Amino acid sequence: MFRLMGNIYKDTRIQKSTVICDDTQNTRTKKVFHCLDCICHEFDLPSPIWLESNIKDFQKFSKVRFSQDNFIEILDFDYLELQIIEED
């Protein structure tokens, strides 16, 4: 089972949190993007733009933070954090 946790932080506190599961036989990348889409839909957010630094952090730590630099719209929070908590 593949599980991805998404948290919205403001002033170092979690404002919203969710965990999305994906049991499909897709690749890790497709699972990540599917879970990210579900998290953005649940939090009513646009999809963030993946910068090179985000990709490297996610590959190295299985964790990434999306700040205002990754979104076109103005955010009312500090950052969105994604973390893989379980992987096949």
PyMOL Python script that loads the backbone (N, CA, C, O; Angstrom):
from pymol import cmd

cmd.read_pdbstr("""\
ATOM      1  N   MET A   1       0.844  -1.180   0.000  1.00  0.00           N
ATOM      2  CA  MET A   1       0.000   0.000   0.000  1.00  0.00           C
ATOM      3  C   MET A   1       0.889   1.241   0.000  1.00  0.00           C
ATOM      4  O   MET A   1       1.946   1.268   0.629  1.00  0.00           O
ATOM      5  N   PHE A   2       0.447   2.243  -0.701  1.00  0.00           N
ATOM      6  CA  PHE A   2       1.164   3.513  -0.799  1.00  0.00           C
ATOM      7  C   PHE A   2       0.318   4.570  -0.098  1.00  0.00           C
ATOM      8  O   PHE A   2      -0.851   4.758  -0.435  1.00  0.00           O
ATOM      9  N   ARG A   3       0.907   5.262   0.878  1.00  0.00           N
ATOM     10  CA  ARG A   3       0.180   6.317   1.592  1.00  0.00           C
ATOM     11  C   ARG A   3       1.009   7.597   1.595  1.00  0.00           C
ATOM     12  O   ARG A   3       2.208   7.583   1.873  1.00  0.00           O
ATOM     13  N   LEU A   4       0.344   8.696   1.279  1.00  0.00           N
ATOM     14  CA  LEU A   4       0.987  10.012   1.233  1.00  0.00           C
ATOM     15  C   LEU A   4       0.228  10.935   2.175  1.00  0.00           C
ATOM     16  O   LEU A   4      -0.996  11.049   2.099  1.00  0.00           O
ATOM     17  N   MET A   5       0.966  11.593   3.065  1.00  0.00           N
ATOM     18  CA  MET A   5       0.359  12.523   4.008  1.00  0.00           C
ATOM     19  C   MET A   5       0.573  13.948   3.523  1.00  0.00           C
ATOM     20  O   MET A   5       1.668  14.307   3.089  1.00  0.00           O
ATOM     21  N   GLY A   6      -0.464  14.749   3.595  1.00  0.00           N
ATOM     22  CA  GLY A   6      -0.376  16.160   3.240  1.00  0.00           C
ATOM     23  C   GLY A   6      -0.775  17.028   4.419  1.00  0.00           C
ATOM     24  O   GLY A   6      -1.821  16.808   5.028  1.00  0.00           O
ATOM     25  N   ASN A   7       0.051  18.014   4.745  1.00  0.00           N
ATOM     26  CA  ASN A   7      -0.223  18.934   5.851  1.00  0.00           C
ATOM     27  C   ASN A   7      -0.091  20.372   5.375  1.00  0.00           C
ATOM     28  O   ASN A   7       0.809  20.700   4.601  1.00  0.00           O
ATOM     29  N   ILE A   8      -0.981  21.216   5.837  1.00  0.00           N
ATOM     30  CA  ILE A   8      -0.868  22.653   5.604  1.00  0.00           C
ATOM     31  C   ILE A   8      -0.430  23.290   6.912  1.00  0.00           C
ATOM     32  O   ILE A   8      -1.053  23.087   7.954  1.00  0.00           O
ATOM     33  N   TYR A   9       0.650  24.062   6.847  1.00  0.00           N
ATOM     34  CA  TYR A   9       1.207  24.716   8.033  1.00  0.00           C
ATOM     35  C   TYR A   9       1.038  26.228   7.951  1.00  0.00           C
ATOM     36  O   TYR A   9       1.180  26.833   6.888  1.00  0.00           O
ATOM     37  N   LYS A  10       0.736  26.814   9.089  1.00  0.00           N
ATOM     38  CA  LYS A  10       0.729  28.269   9.224  1.00  0.00           C
ATOM     39  C   LYS A  10       1.275  28.585  10.613  1.00  0.00           C
ATOM     40  O   LYS A  10       0.775  28.069  11.613  1.00  0.00           O
ATOM     41  N   ASP A  11       2.291  29.427  10.674  1.00  0.00           N
ATOM     42  CA  ASP A  11       2.937  29.796  11.941  1.00  0.00           C
ATOM     43  C   ASP A  11       3.395  28.553  12.704  1.00  0.00           C
ATOM     44  O   ASP A  11       3.163  28.452  13.909  1.00  0.00           O
ATOM     45  N   THR A  12       4.024  27.630  12.037  1.00  0.00           N
ATOM     46  CA  THR A  12       4.580  26.376  12.559  1.00  0.00           C
ATOM     47  C   THR A  12       3.537  25.422  13.148  1.00  0.00           C
ATOM     48  O   THR A  12       3.894  24.492  13.871  1.00  0.00           O
ATOM     49  N   ARG A  13       2.265  25.639  12.851  1.00  0.00           N
ATOM     50  CA  ARG A  13       1.203  24.758  13.334  1.00  0.00           C
ATOM     51  C   ARG A  13       0.465  24.130  12.159  1.00  0.00           C
ATOM     52  O   ARG A  13       0.269  24.761  11.120  1.00  0.00           O
ATOM     53  N   ILE A  14       0.062  22.885  12.341  1.00  0.00           N
ATOM     54  CA  ILE A  14      -0.717  22.219  11.306  1.00  0.00           C
ATOM     55  C   ILE A  14      -2.137  22.776  11.308  1.00  0.00           C
ATOM     56  O   ILE A  14      -2.828  22.748  12.326  1.00  0.00           O
ATOM     57  N   GLN A  15      -2.559  23.282  10.151  1.00  0.00           N
ATOM     58  CA  GLN A  15      -3.915  23.805   9.999  1.00  0.00           C
ATOM     59  C   GLN A  15      -4.859  22.739   9.446  1.00  0.00           C
ATOM     60  O   GLN A  15      -6.011  22.643   9.867  1.00  0.00           O
ATOM     61  N   LYS A  16      -4.362  21.941   8.501  1.00  0.00           N
ATOM     62  CA  LYS A  16      -5.135  20.859   7.890  1.00  0.00           C
ATOM     63  C   LYS A  16      -4.197  19.688   7.660  1.00  0.00           C
ATOM     64  O   LYS A  16      -3.003  19.868   7.422  1.00  0.00           O
ATOM     65  N   SER A  17      -4.754  18.483   7.733  1.00  0.00           N
ATOM     66  CA  SER A  17      -3.952  17.291   7.512  1.00  0.00           C
ATOM     67  C   SER A  17      -4.822  16.196   6.910  1.00  0.00           C
ATOM     68  O   SER A  17      -6.001  16.073   7.242  1.00  0.00           O
ATOM     69  N   THR A  18      -4.235  15.407   6.028  1.00  0.00           N
ATOM     70  CA  THR A  18      -4.950  14.290   5.428  1.00  0.00           C
ATOM     71  C   THR A  18      -3.946  13.235   4.985  1.00  0.00           C
ATOM     72  O   THR A  18      -2.767  13.522   4.779  1.00  0.00           O
ATOM     73  N   VAL A  19      -4.439  12.010   4.843  1.00  0.00           N
ATOM     74  CA  VAL A  19      -3.636  10.905   4.320  1.00  0.00           C
ATOM     75  C   VAL A  19      -4.410  10.291   3.164  1.00  0.00           C
ATOM     76  O   VAL A  19      -5.594   9.982   3.292  1.00  0.00           O
ATOM     77  N   ILE A  20      -3.736  10.119   2.042  1.00  0.00           N
ATOM     78  CA  ILE A  20      -4.338   9.539   0.847  1.00  0.00           C
ATOM     79  C   ILE A  20      -3.651   8.205   0.565  1.00  0.00           C
ATOM     80  O   ILE A  20      -2.424   8.110   0.579  1.00  0.00           O
ATOM     81  N   CYS A  21      -4.458   7.180   0.309  1.00  0.00           N
ATOM     82  CA  CYS A  21      -3.944   5.839  -0.010  1.00  0.00           C
ATOM     83  C   CYS A  21      -4.111   5.569  -1.499  1.00  0.00           C
ATOM     84  O   CYS A  21      -5.064   6.032  -2.125  1.00  0.00           O
ATOM     85  N   ASP A  22      -3.180   4.819  -2.051  1.00  0.00           N
ATOM     86  CA  ASP A  22      -3.243   4.425  -3.459  1.00  0.00           C
ATOM     87  C   ASP A  22      -2.816   2.962  -3.563  1.00  0.00           C
ATOM     88  O   ASP A  22      -1.653   2.632  -3.329  1.00  0.00           O
ATOM     89  N   ASP A  23      -3.760   2.089  -3.915  1.00  0.00           N
ATOM     90  CA  ASP A  23      -3.480   0.659  -4.017  1.00  0.00           C
ATOM     91  C   ASP A  23      -3.293   0.197  -5.456  1.00  0.00           C
ATOM     92  O   ASP A  23      -3.272  -1.006  -5.712  1.00  0.00           O
ATOM     93  N   THR A  24      -3.160   1.104  -6.380  1.00  0.00           N
ATOM     94  CA  THR A  24      -3.028   0.721  -7.782  1.00  0.00           C
ATOM     95  C   THR A  24      -1.635   0.151  -8.047  1.00  0.00           C
ATOM     96  O   THR A  24      -0.755   0.211  -7.189  1.00  0.00           O
ATOM     97  N   GLN A  25      -1.452  -0.390  -9.215  1.00  0.00           N
ATOM     98  CA  GLN A  25      -0.167  -0.955  -9.622  1.00  0.00           C
ATOM     99  C   GLN A  25       0.653   0.054 -10.439  1.00  0.00           C
ATOM    100  O   GLN A  25       1.568  -0.336 -11.164  1.00  0.00           O
ATOM    101  N   ASN A  26       0.334   1.323 -10.325  1.00  0.00           N
ATOM    102  CA  ASN A  26       1.050   2.367 -11.056  1.00  0.00           C
ATOM    103  C   ASN A  26       2.468   2.538 -10.515  1.00  0.00           C
ATOM    104  O   ASN A  26       2.830   1.973  -9.483  1.00  0.00           O
ATOM    105  N   THR A  27       3.250   3.319 -11.227  1.00  0.00           N
ATOM    106  CA  THR A  27       4.601   3.642 -10.775  1.00  0.00           C
ATOM    107  C   THR A  27       4.529   4.586  -9.582  1.00  0.00           C
ATOM    108  O   THR A  27       3.488   5.181  -9.307  1.00  0.00           O
ATOM    109  N   ARG A  28       5.653   4.714  -8.878  1.00  0.00           N
ATOM    110  CA  ARG A  28       5.714   5.598  -7.710  1.00  0.00           C
ATOM    111  C   ARG A  28       5.364   7.035  -8.114  1.00  0.00           C
ATOM    112  O   ARG A  28       4.636   7.717  -7.393  1.00  0.00           O
ATOM    113  N   THR A  29       5.866   7.488  -9.234  1.00  0.00           N
ATOM    114  CA  THR A  29       5.618   8.858  -9.692  1.00  0.00           C
ATOM    115  C   THR A  29       4.129   9.089  -9.939  1.00  0.00           C
ATOM    116  O   THR A  29       3.581  10.111  -9.525  1.00  0.00           O
ATOM    117  N   LYS A  30       3.478   8.149 -10.609  1.00  0.00           N
ATOM    118  CA  LYS A  30       2.043   8.302 -10.869  1.00  0.00           C
ATOM    119  C   LYS A  30       1.237   8.280  -9.585  1.00  0.00           C
ATOM    120  O   LYS A  30       0.249   9.003  -9.458  1.00  0.00           O
ATOM    121  N   LYS A  31       1.651   7.455  -8.627  1.00  0.00           N
ATOM    122  CA  LYS A  31       0.966   7.422  -7.332  1.00  0.00           C
ATOM    123  C   LYS A  31       1.112   8.753  -6.607  1.00  0.00           C
ATOM    124  O   LYS A  31       0.151   9.257  -6.026  1.00  0.00           O
ATOM    125  N   VAL A  32       2.314   9.322  -6.641  1.00  0.00           N
ATOM    126  CA  VAL A  32       2.555  10.614  -5.980  1.00  0.00           C
ATOM    127  C   VAL A  32       1.674  11.694  -6.594  1.00  0.00           C
ATOM    128  O   VAL A  32       1.030  12.454  -5.871  1.00  0.00           O
ATOM    129  N   PHE A  33       1.640  11.766  -7.922  1.00  0.00           N
ATOM    130  CA  PHE A  33       0.836  12.798  -8.574  1.00  0.00           C
ATOM    131  C   PHE A  33      -0.658  12.584  -8.350  1.00  0.00           C
ATOM    132  O   PHE A  33      -1.406  13.550  -8.202  1.00  0.00           O
ATOM    133  N   HIS A  34      -1.093  11.340  -8.326  1.00  0.00           N
ATOM    134  CA  HIS A  34      -2.508  11.062  -8.046  1.00  0.00           C
ATOM    135  C   HIS A  34      -2.875  11.503  -6.623  1.00  0.00           C
ATOM    136  O   HIS A  34      -3.901  12.150  -6.411  1.00  0.00           O
ATOM    137  N   CYS A  35      -2.029  11.145  -5.655  1.00  0.00           N
ATOM    138  CA  CYS A  35      -2.286  11.541  -4.269  1.00  0.00           C
ATOM    139  C   CYS A  35      -2.213  13.056  -4.097  1.00  0.00           C
ATOM    140  O   CYS A  35      -3.004  13.634  -3.352  1.00  0.00           O
ATOM    141  N   LEU A  36      -1.279  13.693  -4.774  1.00  0.00           N
ATOM    142  CA  LEU A  36      -1.184  15.154  -4.711  1.00  0.00           C
ATOM    143  C   LEU A  36      -2.444  15.801  -5.266  1.00  0.00           C
ATOM    144  O   LEU A  36      -2.942  16.769  -4.690  1.00  0.00           O
ATOM    145  N   ASP A  37      -2.966  15.291  -6.364  1.00  0.00           N
ATOM    146  CA  ASP A  37      -4.216  15.812  -6.921  1.00  0.00           C
ATOM    147  C   ASP A  37      -5.361  15.660  -5.925  1.00  0.00           C
ATOM    148  O   ASP A  37      -6.168  16.575  -5.761  1.00  0.00           O
ATOM    149  N   CYS A  38      -5.433  14.507  -5.261  1.00  0.00           N
ATOM    150  CA  CYS A  38      -6.488  14.271  -4.265  1.00  0.00           C
ATOM    151  C   CYS A  38      -6.351  15.227  -3.079  1.00  0.00           C
ATOM    152  O   CYS A  38      -7.348  15.751  -2.583  1.00  0.00           O
ATOM    153  N   ILE A  39      -5.123  15.451  -2.628  1.00  0.00           N
ATOM    154  CA  ILE A  39      -4.889  16.363  -1.505  1.00  0.00           C
ATOM    155  C   ILE A  39      -5.266  17.783  -1.888  1.00  0.00           C
ATOM    156  O   ILE A  39      -5.928  18.478  -1.117  1.00  0.00           O
ATOM    157  N   CYS A  40      -4.853  18.221  -3.071  1.00  0.00           N
ATOM    158  CA  CYS A  40      -5.185  19.573  -3.527  1.00  0.00           C
ATOM    159  C   CYS A  40      -6.697  19.740  -3.675  1.00  0.00           C
ATOM    160  O   CYS A  40      -7.237  20.797  -3.351  1.00  0.00           O
ATOM    161  N   HIS A  41      -7.372  18.718  -4.155  1.00  0.00           N
ATOM    162  CA  HIS A  41      -8.830  18.775  -4.276  1.00  0.00           C
ATOM    163  C   HIS A  41      -9.477  18.866  -2.896  1.00  0.00           C
ATOM    164  O   HIS A  41     -10.394  19.661  -2.693  1.00  0.00           O
ATOM    165  N   GLU A  42      -9.009  18.062  -1.957  1.00  0.00           N
ATOM    166  CA  GLU A  42      -9.570  18.065  -0.607  1.00  0.00           C
ATOM    167  C   GLU A  42      -9.335  19.402   0.101  1.00  0.00           C
ATOM    168  O   GLU A  42     -10.213  19.882   0.818  1.00  0.00           O
ATOM    169  N   PHE A  43      -8.167  20.000  -0.094  1.00  0.00           N
ATOM    170  CA  PHE A  43      -7.837  21.277   0.540  1.00  0.00           C
ATOM    171  C   PHE A  43      -8.268  22.483  -0.298  1.00  0.00           C
ATOM    172  O   PHE A  43      -8.054  23.627   0.105  1.00  0.00           O
ATOM    173  N   ASP A  44      -8.871  22.233  -1.454  1.00  0.00           N
ATOM    174  CA  ASP A  44      -9.300  23.289  -2.376  1.00  0.00           C
ATOM    175  C   ASP A  44      -8.123  24.186  -2.764  1.00  0.00           C
ATOM    176  O   ASP A  44      -8.186  25.409  -2.639  1.00  0.00           O
ATOM    177  N   LEU A  45      -7.053  23.550  -3.237  1.00  0.00           N
ATOM    178  CA  LEU A  45      -5.840  24.248  -3.658  1.00  0.00           C
ATOM    179  C   LEU A  45      -5.554  23.962  -5.127  1.00  0.00           C
ATOM    180  O   LEU A  45      -5.936  22.912  -5.644  1.00  0.00           O
ATOM    181  N   PRO A  46      -4.885  24.888  -5.795  1.00  0.00           N
ATOM    182  CA  PRO A  46      -4.384  24.567  -7.142  1.00  0.00           C
ATOM    183  C   PRO A  46      -3.187  23.643  -7.017  1.00  0.00           C
ATOM    184  O   PRO A  46      -2.565  23.568  -5.957  1.00  0.00           O
ATOM    185  N   SER A  47      -2.866  22.952  -8.075  1.00  0.00           N
ATOM    186  CA  SER A  47      -1.680  22.079  -8.054  1.00  0.00           C
ATOM    187  C   SER A  47      -0.415  22.926  -8.007  1.00  0.00           C
ATOM    188  O   SER A  47      -0.294  23.902  -8.748  1.00  0.00           O
ATOM    189  N   PRO A  48       0.531  22.559  -7.141  1.00  0.00           N
ATOM    190  CA  PRO A  48       1.781  23.320  -7.072  1.00  0.00           C
ATOM    191  C   PRO A  48       2.688  23.015  -8.259  1.00  0.00           C
ATOM    192  O   PRO A  48       2.556  21.988  -8.925  1.00  0.00           O
ATOM    193  N   ILE A  49       3.596  23.924  -8.495  1.00  0.00           N
ATOM    194  CA  ILE A  49       4.600  23.751  -9.546  1.00  0.00           C
ATOM    195  C   ILE A  49       5.823  23.099  -8.906  1.00  0.00           C
ATOM    196  O   ILE A  49       6.342  23.588  -7.902  1.00  0.00           O
ATOM    197  N   TRP A  50       6.278  21.993  -9.493  1.00  0.00           N
ATOM    198  CA  TRP A  50       7.454  21.294  -8.983  1.00  0.00           C
ATOM    199  C   TRP A  50       8.710  21.989  -9.503  1.00  0.00           C
ATOM    200  O   TRP A  50       8.963  21.993 -10.708  1.00  0.00           O
ATOM    201  N   LEU A  51       9.483  22.566  -8.618  1.00  0.00           N
ATOM    202  CA  LEU A  51      10.766  23.155  -8.969  1.00  0.00           C
ATOM    203  C   LEU A  51      11.854  22.087  -8.820  1.00  0.00           C
ATOM    204  O   LEU A  51      11.633  21.057  -8.184  1.00  0.00           O
ATOM    205  N   GLU A  52      13.008  22.332  -9.398  1.00  0.00           N
ATOM    206  CA  GLU A  52      14.101  21.366  -9.338  1.00  0.00           C
ATOM    207  C   GLU A  52      14.472  21.026  -7.897  1.00  0.00           C
ATOM    208  O   GLU A  52      14.756  19.870  -7.584  1.00  0.00           O
ATOM    209  N   SER A  53      14.472  22.024  -7.026  1.00  0.00           N
ATOM    210  CA  SER A  53      14.808  21.774  -5.615  1.00  0.00           C
ATOM    211  C   SER A  53      13.768  20.875  -4.953  1.00  0.00           C
ATOM    212  O   SER A  53      14.119  20.047  -4.113  1.00  0.00           O
ATOM    213  N   ASN A  54      12.492  21.026  -5.318  1.00  0.00           N
ATOM    214  CA  ASN A  54      11.440  20.161  -4.778  1.00  0.00           C
ATOM    215  C   ASN A  54      11.654  18.713  -5.203  1.00  0.00           C
ATOM    216  O   ASN A  54      11.516  17.793  -4.398  1.00  0.00           O
ATOM    217  N   ILE A  55      11.987  18.524  -6.458  1.00  0.00           N
ATOM    218  CA  ILE A  55      12.194  17.172  -6.986  1.00  0.00           C
ATOM    219  C   ILE A  55      13.360  16.493  -6.270  1.00  0.00           C
ATOM    220  O   ILE A  55      13.259  15.327  -5.889  1.00  0.00           O
ATOM    221  N   LYS A  56      14.451  17.210  -6.087  1.00  0.00           N
ATOM    222  CA  LYS A  56      15.621  16.642  -5.409  1.00  0.00           C
ATOM    223  C   LYS A  56      15.306  16.291  -3.958  1.00  0.00           C
ATOM    224  O   LYS A  56      15.676  15.214  -3.488  1.00  0.00           O
ATOM    225  N   ASP A  57      14.630  17.186  -3.247  1.00  0.00           N
ATOM    226  CA  ASP A  57      14.254  16.915  -1.856  1.00  0.00           C
ATOM    227  C   ASP A  57      13.354  15.692  -1.758  1.00  0.00           C
ATOM    228  O   ASP A  57      13.529  14.854  -0.873  1.00  0.00           O
ATOM    229  N   PHE A  58      12.395  15.591  -2.662  1.00  0.00           N
ATOM    230  CA  PHE A  58      11.458  14.478  -2.612  1.00  0.00           C
ATOM    231  C   PHE A  58      12.153  13.154  -2.921  1.00  0.00           C
ATOM    232  O   PHE A  58      11.858  12.137  -2.293  1.00  0.00           O
ATOM    233  N   GLN A  59      13.060  13.162  -3.871  1.00  0.00           N
ATOM    234  CA  GLN A  59      13.794  11.942  -4.195  1.00  0.00           C
ATOM    235  C   GLN A  59      14.707  11.509  -3.050  1.00  0.00           C
ATOM    236  O   GLN A  59      14.875  10.316  -2.797  1.00  0.00           O
ATOM    237  N   LYS A  60      15.288  12.476  -2.369  1.00  0.00           N
ATOM    238  CA  LYS A  60      16.243  12.163  -1.311  1.00  0.00           C
ATOM    239  C   LYS A  60      15.572  11.811   0.015  1.00  0.00           C
ATOM    240  O   LYS A  60      15.990  10.871   0.692  1.00  0.00           O
ATOM    241  N   PHE A  61      14.534  12.560   0.388  1.00  0.00           N
ATOM    242  CA  PHE A  61      13.941  12.420   1.717  1.00  0.00           C
ATOM    243  C   PHE A  61      12.517  11.862   1.720  1.00  0.00           C
ATOM    244  O   PHE A  61      11.968  11.605   2.791  1.00  0.00           O
ATOM    245  N   SER A  62      11.910  11.670   0.552  1.00  0.00           N
ATOM    246  CA  SER A  62      10.494  11.272   0.435  1.00  0.00           C
ATOM    247  C   SER A  62       9.591  12.279   1.134  1.00  0.00           C
ATOM    248  O   SER A  62       8.545  11.927   1.680  1.00  0.00           O
ATOM    249  N   LYS A  63      10.016  13.538   1.105  1.00  0.00           N
ATOM    250  CA  LYS A  63       9.292  14.618   1.770  1.00  0.00           C
ATOM    251  C   LYS A  63       9.565  15.900   1.001  1.00  0.00           C
ATOM    252  O   LYS A  63      10.686  16.123   0.543  1.00  0.00           O
ATOM    253  N   VAL A  64       8.547  16.745   0.856  1.00  0.00           N
ATOM    254  CA  VAL A  64       8.730  17.989   0.118  1.00  0.00           C
ATOM    255  C   VAL A  64       7.810  19.064   0.690  1.00  0.00           C
ATOM    256  O   VAL A  64       6.727  18.771   1.198  1.00  0.00           O
ATOM    257  N   ARG A  65       8.258  20.305   0.598  1.00  0.00           N
ATOM    258  CA  ARG A  65       7.461  21.460   1.026  1.00  0.00           C
ATOM    259  C   ARG A  65       7.224  22.373  -0.169  1.00  0.00           C
ATOM    260  O   ARG A  65       8.143  22.697  -0.920  1.00  0.00           O
ATOM    261  N   PHE A  66       5.968  22.778  -0.325  1.00  0.00           N
ATOM    262  CA  PHE A  66       5.598  23.724  -1.370  1.00  0.00           C
ATOM    263  C   PHE A  66       5.212  25.035  -0.697  1.00  0.00           C
ATOM    264  O   PHE A  66       4.252  25.087   0.072  1.00  0.00           O
ATOM    265  N   SER A  67       5.964  26.095  -0.993  1.00  0.00           N
ATOM    266  CA  SER A  67       5.687  27.411  -0.416  1.00  0.00           C
ATOM    267  C   SER A  67       5.038  28.303  -1.478  1.00  0.00           C
ATOM    268  O   SER A  67       4.625  27.819  -2.532  1.00  0.00           O
ATOM    269  N   GLN A  68       4.952  29.576  -1.202  1.00  0.00           N
ATOM    270  CA  GLN A  68       4.336  30.525  -2.125  1.00  0.00           C
ATOM    271  C   GLN A  68       5.006  30.497  -3.495  1.00  0.00           C
ATOM    272  O   GLN A  68       4.347  30.754  -4.503  1.00  0.00           O
ATOM    273  N   ASP A  69       6.290  30.192  -3.552  1.00  0.00           N
ATOM    274  CA  ASP A  69       7.019  30.133  -4.830  1.00  0.00           C
ATOM    275  C   ASP A  69       6.478  29.065  -5.771  1.00  0.00           C
ATOM    276  O   ASP A  69       6.689  29.141  -6.982  1.00  0.00           O
ATOM    277  N   ASN A  70       5.787  28.078  -5.231  1.00  0.00           N
ATOM    278  CA  ASN A  70       5.290  26.963  -6.030  1.00  0.00           C
ATOM    279  C   ASN A  70       3.851  27.137  -6.498  1.00  0.00           C
ATOM    280  O   ASN A  70       3.325  26.284  -7.212  1.00  0.00           O
ATOM    281  N   PHE A  71       3.214  28.228  -6.103  1.00  0.00           N
ATOM    282  CA  PHE A  71       1.824  28.463  -6.460  1.00  0.00           C
ATOM    283  C   PHE A  71       1.684  29.803  -7.184  1.00  0.00           C
ATOM    284  O   PHE A  71       2.449  30.736  -6.938  1.00  0.00           O
ATOM    285  N   ILE A  72       0.714  29.884  -8.063  1.00  0.00           N
ATOM    286  CA  ILE A  72       0.448  31.133  -8.760  1.00  0.00           C
ATOM    287  C   ILE A  72      -0.407  32.047  -7.893  1.00  0.00           C
ATOM    288  O   ILE A  72      -0.171  33.254  -7.836  1.00  0.00           O
ATOM    289  N   GLU A  73      -1.401  31.473  -7.219  1.00  0.00           N
ATOM    290  CA  GLU A  73      -2.296  32.246  -6.366  1.00  0.00           C
ATOM    291  C   GLU A  73      -1.616  32.586  -5.036  1.00  0.00           C
ATOM    292  O   GLU A  73      -0.645  31.944  -4.637  1.00  0.00           O
ATOM    293  N   ILE A  74      -2.145  33.601  -4.368  1.00  0.00           N
ATOM    294  CA  ILE A  74      -1.664  33.987  -3.044  1.00  0.00           C
ATOM    295  C   ILE A  74      -2.202  32.975  -2.028  1.00  0.00           C
ATOM    296  O   ILE A  74      -3.383  32.629  -2.049  1.00  0.00           O
ATOM    297  N   LEU A  75      -1.319  32.507  -1.140  1.00  0.00           N
ATOM    298  CA  LEU A  75      -1.700  31.514  -0.139  1.00  0.00           C
ATOM    299  C   LEU A  75      -2.042  32.176   1.182  1.00  0.00           C
ATOM    300  O   LEU A  75      -1.517  33.242   1.505  1.00  0.00           O
ATOM    301  N   ASP A  76      -2.927  31.540   1.951  1.00  0.00           N
ATOM    302  CA  ASP A  76      -3.228  32.028   3.293  1.00  0.00           C
ATOM    303  C   ASP A  76      -2.579  31.131   4.345  1.00  0.00           C
ATOM    304  O   ASP A  76      -3.008  31.102   5.498  1.00  0.00           O
ATOM    305  N   PHE A  77      -1.539  30.400   3.937  1.00  0.00           N
ATOM    306  CA  PHE A  77      -0.767  29.548   4.836  1.00  0.00           C
ATOM    307  C   PHE A  77       0.702  29.651   4.443  1.00  0.00           C
ATOM    308  O   PHE A  77       1.033  30.253   3.421  1.00  0.00           O
ATOM    309  N   ASP A  78       1.582  29.067   5.249  1.00  0.00           N
ATOM    310  CA  ASP A  78       3.023  29.171   4.999  1.00  0.00           C
ATOM    311  C   ASP A  78       3.511  28.164   3.956  1.00  0.00           C
ATOM    312  O   ASP A  78       4.233  28.528   3.028  1.00  0.00           O
ATOM    313  N   TYR A  79       3.114  26.893   4.109  1.00  0.00           N
ATOM    314  CA  TYR A  79       3.538  25.891   3.131  1.00  0.00           C
ATOM    315  C   TYR A  79       2.673  24.638   3.218  1.00  0.00           C
ATOM    316  O   TYR A  79       2.016  24.371   4.225  1.00  0.00           O
ATOM    317  N   LEU A  80       2.699  23.889   2.131  1.00  0.00           N
ATOM    318  CA  LEU A  80       2.078  22.573   2.040  1.00  0.00           C
ATOM    319  C   LEU A  80       3.203  21.555   2.062  1.00  0.00           C
ATOM    320  O   LEU A  80       4.144  21.647   1.273  1.00  0.00           O
ATOM    321  N   GLU A  81       3.112  20.587   2.959  1.00  0.00           N
ATOM    322  CA  GLU A  81       4.141  19.562   3.072  1.00  0.00           C
ATOM    323  C   GLU A  81       3.566  18.205   2.701  1.00  0.00           C
ATOM    324  O   GLU A  81       2.487  17.835   3.164  1.00  0.00           O
ATOM    325  N   LEU A  82       4.278  17.471   1.876  1.00  0.00           N
ATOM    326  CA  LEU A  82       3.909  16.112   1.499  1.00  0.00           C
ATOM    327  C   LEU A  82       4.982  15.161   1.994  1.00  0.00           C
ATOM    328  O   LEU A  82       6.175  15.459   1.921  1.00  0.00           O
ATOM    329  N   GLN A  83       4.545  14.006   2.500  1.00  0.00           N
ATOM    330  CA  GLN A  83       5.498  13.011   2.984  1.00  0.00           C
ATOM    331  C   GLN A  83       4.936  11.622   2.725  1.00  0.00           C
ATOM    332  O   GLN A  83       3.777  11.342   3.030  1.00  0.00           O
ATOM    333  N   ILE A  84       5.766  10.761   2.163  1.00  0.00           N
ATOM    334  CA  ILE A  84       5.381   9.362   1.996  1.00  0.00           C
ATOM    335  C   ILE A  84       5.500   8.692   3.342  1.00  0.00           C
ATOM    336  O   ILE A  84       6.570   8.706   3.951  1.00  0.00           O
ATOM    337  N   ILE A  85       4.404   8.097   3.824  1.00  0.00           N
ATOM    338  CA  ILE A  85       4.456   7.426   5.118  1.00  0.00           C
ATOM    339  C   ILE A  85       4.433   5.907   5.003  1.00  0.00           C
ATOM    340  O   ILE A  85       4.752   5.201   5.959  1.00  0.00           O
ATOM    341  N   GLU A  86       4.055   5.407   3.831  1.00  0.00           N
ATOM    342  CA  GLU A  86       4.125   3.966   3.586  1.00  0.00           C
ATOM    343  C   GLU A  86       4.281   3.724   2.110  1.00  0.00           C
ATOM    344  O   GLU A  86       3.611   4.352   1.289  1.00  0.00           O
ATOM    345  N   GLU A  87       5.168   2.810   1.775  1.00  0.00           N
ATOM    346  CA  GLU A  87       5.428   2.530   0.373  1.00  0.00           C
ATOM    347  C   GLU A  87       5.528   1.027   0.178  1.00  0.00           C
ATOM    348  O   GLU A  87       6.023   0.308   1.046  1.00  0.00           O
ATOM    349  N   ASP A  88       5.048   0.555  -0.981  1.00  0.00           N
ATOM    350  CA  ASP A  88       5.065  -0.879  -1.280  1.00  0.00           C
ATOM    351  C   ASP A  88       6.456  -1.436  -1.192  1.00  0.00           C
ATOM    352  O   ASP A  88       6.657  -2.630  -1.413  1.00  0.00           O
TER     353      ASP A  88
END
""", "prot")
cmd.dss("prot")
cmd.show_as("cartoon", "prot")
cmd.util.cbc("prot")
cmd.orient("prot")
